Amino acid sequence: MDVHTDSSTTSMISLRGLTKTFDKTIHAVRDFDLEIVEGEVVVIVGPSGSGKSTVLRCINLLEIPTEGFVTVDGFELTDVRTDIDHVRAEVGMVFQQFNLFPHLTVLQNITLAQRKVRGRGRAEAEEEAARQLARVGIPEKADAYPRQLSGGQQQRVAIARSLAMDPKVMLFDEPTSALDPEMVKEVLDVMLELASEGMTMVVVTHEMGFAKAAADRLVFIDEGEVVEVGPPEEVFSNPRHERTRAFFDKILY
Amino acid sequence: MDSDARTASSDHPEVAHLPQRKAVRVRDERPWWDTFPWWGVIISAVLIWMAVQIVQNDDYNLAWERIYPGLRITVRTTFQAFGIALIIGLVTGVGQISRNVVVRNLSRTYVEFIRGIPILPLIFTVALIVVPWAQDRIGYKIGFEMRATVTLALIYGAYMAEIFRGGIQSIPPGQTEAGRSLGLSGRQTMRSVVLPQAMRAIIPPLGNDFIAVLKDTSLLSVLGVLEITQKTRQFSASTFKFREGYFVVAFIYLCLTLGLSILLGVLERRMTRDRKGER
């Protein structure tokens, strides 16, 4: 397995022996190892129920691992003494269902955590929000409520909301799966740009085009285990494992 | 499942538990007399008729004079009991879904205990047994109005705990996850993300409870608290004018509850208007 051990790069995320069991018997993730270095874009693919979302959610402890170690930016998350809120502020997360706060305007959505967690003043937080909204291409929507936006716009607000916290890592959990087809591209474009700017990203997605264009490494997982890791082109065109081949046969035209 | 309901639609036993509705022809617009709130007209007419009786008839007038002064205590105990119950309800409602095993079980015990006992025995128990026991120990005398208010607050606090819990649990977990993954603490997420949204689900049933508290202040008459029901009992017992007394007290309660009900309706409509088009 291809693991970055180059000493010139800094490890950003480290998963070692990660195991997540639901109801004591169902192994969602089993003895999972993955090292992700700063600035790397890793795309995780796998069949439905393979545990890819669970892996992602373990990285900011939305799921608490049953066993193993999760280290983000040098903080050992699985250590009870680690201030988990502090680490979460450094790890942006974008959800399949956007999860914008419906009772707040777009601007308030983006300033809430900046003010409460980062302790920024109103003016500073709003300035940052405006900057992030411009970055995701919808500066004019600051005063709209989430329900007044299309799915694509909502997801871009969700990305802006995370970016406003100046995260060191961005996690994407099937960010385009709940979108109408014509809105997928606007979200992927934002993600591509983010990748080109050097953000460390872990993306669970079925968008193989995005994986080809942006991913440094593609991780194929099945039944909670890493089956194959490599550059996306290589994994697509020349999968080494039968399970990987079978999966791509099903999803690629 | 109810066996009568099963036979009523024996063709489709699997849907027998669903309410059977008559088919209604779909129309774009309903005539004004269909949507007009006739019930409001009827009740207004009844209230006006009652008011006229009270103003014109000397016996009713006398009853009014004697009962009306109790309104102060009725309103005061309603607001006080409701206010305290809100705080108790919020704390024990959130407590019931707390991660802390002690807090969770204490909250649950309180709610189940209170909900399992009818109001009247509870009032007697708290006011005549618990409070005297407590005031012997703290060396501070607690009046009957205060005892009654606290009892009502304890009772409605338990009901409201369930309302708060339900409201909070109606908010999708994704909202909490989004808050927490932005680095907000559990408490901050509850306050800034979950509770404001839960209020929409919470306010209408809380309004119902407010009306219920108002009506249940009448139970305080058993402790001799001089609110309007007790005033009525005194008036009727001393004059034997039962019909006049209870006519007047019913009028006062109706005015209060209907007024509140209209206010709640306005509040609810305002909230649903906010909500249009939300996913």
Chai-1 contact restraints between the chains, C-beta under 6 A:
chainA,res_idxA,chainB,res_idxB,connection_type,confidence,min_distance_angstrom,max_distance_angstrom,comment,restraint_id
A,N60,B,S181,contact,1.0,0.0,6.0,A-B,restraint_1
A,L62,B,E177,contact,1.0,0.0,6.0,A-B,restraint_2
A,D85,B,G183,contact,1.0,0.0,6.0,A-B,restraint_3
A,D85,B,S185,contact,1.0,0.0,6.0,A-B,restraint_4
A,R88,B,S181,contact,1.0,0.0,6.0,A-B,restraint_5
A,R88,B,G183,contact,1.0,0.0,6.0,A-B,restraint_6
A,A89,B,G183,contact,1.0,0.0,6.0,A-B,restraint_7
A,M93,B,S181,contact,1.0,0.0,6.0,A-B,restraint_8
A,Q97,B,G174,contact,1.0,0.0,6.0,A-B,restraint_9
A,N99,B,G174,contact,1.0,0.0,6.0,A-B,restraint_10
A,N99,B,A178,contact,1.0,0.0,6.0,A-B,restraint_11
A,F101,B,V193,contact,1.0,0.0,6.0,A-B,restraint_12
A,P102,B,E278,contact,1.0,0.0,6.0,A-B,restraint_13
A,H103,B,P196,contact,1.0,0.0,6.0,A-B,restraint_14
A,H103,B,Q197,contact,1.0,0.0,6.0,A-B,restraint_15
A,A113,B,L182,contact,1.0,0.0,6.0,A-B,restraint_16
A,A113,B,G183,contact,1.0,0.0,6.0,A-B,restraint_17
A,A113,B,L184,contact,1.0,0.0,6.0,A-B,restraint_18
A,K116,B,L184,contact,1.0,0.0,6.0,A-B,restraint_19
A,K116,B,Q188,contact,1.0,0.0,6.0,A-B,restraint_20
A,V117,B,G183,contact,1.0,0.0,6.0,A-B,restraint_21
A,R147,B,G277,contact,1.0,0.0,6.0,A-B,restraint_22
A,R147,B,E278,contact,1.0,0.0,6.0,A-B,restraint_23
